[in-house]
Amino acid sequence: MKKQVLALVAAVSVSTAQIAHANYADRPEVKAMADRLATQGVSRDFVLSAMGEAKRLDSVINAMNRPAERKAWRDYRPIFLKPERAKAAAEFYSVHRNTLHRAEEELGVPVEVILAIIGVETYYGRNKGSFRVIDALATLGLDYPRRAEFFLGELESLFLLGEAESLDPLALKGSYAGAMGYGQFIPSSYLAYSIDFDGDGRRDLLENPVDAIGSVANYLARHGWDANLGIAHPIGSASQFAPELERSIKIQYRGDQLIAADVTGLPNEWADLELDVLGLDGAQGVEYWAVTKNFYAITRYNRSPLYAMAVTQLASEIEKEITP
Ligand SMILES: [Ca+2]
């Protein structure tokens, strides 16, 4: 009997907790955020009323727990390296050719790399995401402890972005991680790295492909893209430089160190370059690549070395597709 009473008490307190969590505006973290935002010109009442409308989405938490980057390279590569994607790139290129070349001239990032990123992120705007950004960020910032700090910061940036660009935080749609538009910028990146590339006075990454193209190039340029460097080159076995496969990129070697260790396949002109060695679990066995600071710049877009290699190889396929 006593046990049953305890069980009943437990059930009541769980349901009370669920009701208390149902309204994000009541959470102390949200009140503190609203106070901070008020000092930066965002109405406290607006933040609290918007957060009162934000919903917790279990689908967002489930999606976070199974990202594609956990696959091995041999399974990851075929998702992105399909001929159809390079063909879609060529169609997008035929419409936005002038903008893409202007971005390459002004920001130094090759046309095919910009195309590869927009292709991997959203298939040229076809899959920009259907989650309400405020719901995704509220769920992860307030009900996903492992990444709460990061996503609460993005939630705060969402309100700053709304203020800066006259966008309604309740209306914006994006991915389960709150990434928006053609290039899938999270709010802090949108604020820091997007540019108005068509000169209409607005930075619109959601509906304006010209701003999106300029902003993807600007993001890479601001993260150290060097127009004079390549991205990646296959090399012979180099396990001593990459004992762990598919690990994070850190520029830590020079080309001549590889040459001195009899690693084959490195281009002569890469002897003086700073680089990293990436080992991948490929379809034909383990493969090794020398990668430059440009490859590292792509990992600032998405930390996964598999992502950066997919972008690199798709860029190469796209280059063949768009070269007359
Ligand atoms: Ca614009």
Boltz pocket constraint, residues with backbone or C-beta under 6 A from the ligand:
constraints:
  - pocket:
      binder: B
      contacts: [[A, 195], [A, 196], [A, 197], [A, 198], [A, 199], [A, 200], [A, 201], [A, 202], [A, 203], [A, 204], [A, 208], [A, 211]]
      max_distance: 6.0
